[in-house]
Amino acid sequence: MRIDEAFRELGISPDTPVAEVRRRYRRLVKELHPDAAGGASPAEALRSARVARVVQAYRRICGEERSSDAEGRASREGSQRIFLLGRTALESSSRKERLQAVQELGASGKRIAALYLQRAIADKDADIAARAAQGFLRCAGVRVEEEALELFDQLPASRRVLLVEAIPSSGRPLPRLLACARIDSDERVRRAVECLSMRPVRPGQRSA
């Protein structure tokens, strides 16, 4: 189960506090328990399957899925670290802490980190938002352009500019995102694309 699927299964967002994740998990398991529905019924198999998915989702979010002892321990520690960094990036009142967390999330290359980074693009600090945009494009995975396009439509113009400016450092050609930016209603976004096209093209890098 992917981490984004796990959040959807529990009906929570990536920035949900750990205590609330646990409460949500316990509540779902209690509601789905066969005894809560008055014993056996034709729907029991469906409830059991849902309980299994809820348990798997909870373990995925809390880093408890195991492949082997060593790999499982590393996975748990990595997931917990990303979770803590994500909370810091989104909630800390300290600019220094938010910036450090965003930088570490971007450097992780983890798909789960992209969930936090896309929210951090809305940070009031433009430098943090720019780092978050760069990290998001690096961590978003194989569907990066689809997710970037969806995010692009939700961002204010000042943050759409940052997403466009982050494209070169991502090392990924995103032609559809650039096409949308070229016809954006805000001149600042269109100008950002023009500035990209005027930059020298490095070896192995495609021109915008």
Secondary structure by P-SEA (a helix, b strand, c coil): ccaaaaaaaacccccccaaaaaaaaaaaaaaaccccccccccaaaaaaaaaaaaaaaaaaaaccccccaaaaaaaaaaaaaaaaaaaaacccccaaaaaaaaaaaaacccaaaaaaaaaacccccaaaaaaaaaaaaaccccaaaaaaaaaaaaccaaaaaaaaaaccccccccaaaaaaaaacccaaaaaaaaaaaacccccccccc
